[in-house]
Amino acid sequence: MDVVRTPTNQGWIEVIVGSMFSGKSEELIRRLRRAQIARQRVQIFKPALDTRYADDHIVSHSEMRIPSSPVASSRTLLAEVEADTEVVGIDEGQFFDAELPAVCNTLADRGKRVIVAGLDKDYLGKPFEPMPQLLAIAEYITKTLAICMVCGNPANHTQRLVVSEDRVLLGAQGTYEARCRKCFDPRLAEPASTRASKPGSLIPDPGSPR
């Protein structure tokens, strides 16, 4: 006797990662707009602390934008997702807490398509939690590359141009730029006294001509 399988509403996780200025938010917006055109029920979220361009929109560096809801935590995000939602978009995943991967797993288990965009590395070039954990559980991963502002090669690092040891420092042009592996130097964000005390740290001032 043949077994008839009925289709189920299967969910999954997509992660878009890369440096700043690599088009992560643009790709996220593109996928969400396609889902909206297909008349799917879409909800979009961003961390409440990201107010660089707008409080209630995801905005790319190229001025692409889409309405979104600011949330203070991953648990708040989970609570706001409605039962009939089919697609959940999340921008700036690196600014969320450590519960984000578990929340995305829960949503995918409920049959929702979850799309998360975020930085994979911080200004020191180290993995930016919770993005590595999301990469480990995602069904689909997209790595975006920018163009190095120094040499023009493909860039996968975010270079901080201002002096600060804070891991989270909101900013865009003038605060950060994309760099390739060769041109990236995390010491540019260190105080001058710290740089001078390190051997071989003859690093030009970030504001000086290259």
N, C-alpha and C positions, 0 to 999 in steps of 0.2 A: 504494500500500500504506500503510495507516494505521500510524502509529508509536504503540505502546502505552507510555505513560509510567508508570513505577512510582513510587509515593510514596516520598519520602526523609525521613529524620528531620532536619528543618531546625531549626537553632538560631537564637536571636536574643538581643538585649540590651534590657532594660528598665531605665530609670533613674528613680528617685524623688528629687527634690531640693526643698529649701526651707530655711527658717530653723529654728532650734530651736523646739520646741513647736508644730510645724505638722502633726504626725501622720505623719512619714515612716516611722518604725519601725512604727507601727500598720498602715500600708498594706502595708509589706513583710511583716509577720507575717500579715496577712489573705490575701495572695496565696499565701504559702507553705503556710498551713493548707488553703486550697482545693486546692492541688496534692496535699497529703497525703491529703485526703479522697478525691481522685480516684485514690488508690493509686499515685501517681507516686513514683519514687525521688528523694528530696530531701536535699541536703546544705546546711548553713547555716554561714556563717563570720562572724567579727567580728575586728577587730584586737586583738592580745593586750594592748595598752596600755589598752584601754577596760575598766576594772574597776569602774566607778561603781556598778552595781547587782548584777552577778553575773559570775563568771569564765566560766561555761559556758552563759549564756543571753543572747539579745537581749531587752532589757527596755525597753518604751516608758515615757514619762513618766506614762502613765495605768496603769502596772503590767501591761499586756499583756506576755506573755513566751513565748519559744519556745527550746528547746535549741539551742545552737550550739557550734562549735569555734573557740577562739581561735587565730589564726595570727600569726606575727611578720612575714611578708612576703608579697608577691603570688606569688612563686615557690613558697613553702611551700604556699600555698593551691592552686595549680595541681597540685602533686604529690599533694595529699591528695584531690583529686576522683577518685572511682572511675569505672571505665569504664561501669558500668550506671546511673550517676546521670543523671537527666533534667532536674532543676531545681537550680540553684545560687543560693542566697541570700547576699548580702553586705551587712552593715550598716556604717555609719560609713565609707563609701568614702573620705572625705577624709583619713582617718588612714593610708591605705595609701600605698605608694611609687609612683613614676612608672610602674612596670611594670604597674599594675593594668589600664589599658585594653588593653594587648597580651594580658594573661592572659585578660581577658573575651572578646576577639576569638577567641583560640585555643579557648576553651570553646564559644563559639557556633559556630565552624567545625566542632567535633566533634559538633554536633547538640544542644547543651544550651541550655535556656532559662536565661539569666543575669539575675538581678534584683538591682540595686544601689541602696541608699539612702544618702544623704549630704547634707551641707551644700553648697550651691552657692557660698556666700560666707563669708569669714572675718569676724572681729570688726571689721575695718576696712571691710567692704563690698566687698572685692576677691575675684575668683574664687578658689576654694579647690581647687587642684590635688590630685588628678588628675580632679576631677569635670568641669571643662569639656571635657577630652579625651573623657571617657565620653559626655557629651551629644552630641558631634560624631559618634560612631560608633553610637549607640543607634538601634534601630528604633522604640522607644516611649519617650516622656518624659512624666512626670507632675510638675507643679509644685504643691506644697502650700503653703498660706498659713496663717499663724497669725493671732491677734488681737492688735493693738497694746495693750500694757499701759498706755499713756499715754492714748490717745484712743479706742481701740476699733475703729479702722479695720483693713482687711486688712493684715497685716504680712508682709514678706518679708526682714527684716533681723534679725540676732542681735546684741543690744546687750549688751556686756560691762559689768558693774557694778562690777568690782573692778579695781584698778590693776595692770596687767601688760602687758608688751610681748611676751610669748611668744605665738607664733601658736597653738600647741596648749596649751590650758589646760582640763583636764577640769573639768566642773561642770554644775550644773543650776539649780534655783531658788535665788536668792540670788547666783549668779554671773553668770547670763545672764537676759535676758528678750526677748521678741519686740517689735519696733518696726516701725512703718510707715516709709515713705520720709521723711516730714516730721519725725517724732519721733526718728529714728535719729541719734546723734551719736557717732562713734568716739572723739572726744577724751575721753570719760568714762573711758576706760581708761588715759589718760596720767597720769604723775605730776603733782602739783599745780604744781610748779615749771615744768614744760614747758608746761602749760596757761596759766599766768600770763604766760609770755613771748610768747604769741601774741596778735596783735590780735583784739579781739572775742571773747575766749574766756571770757566770764562764764558759766560753766557751773555749775549747782548741784551740790552734793555728791550722789553716787549714793544715799546713805542718807537724804537729806533728803526731807521730804514733798513731793509734787507737787500 
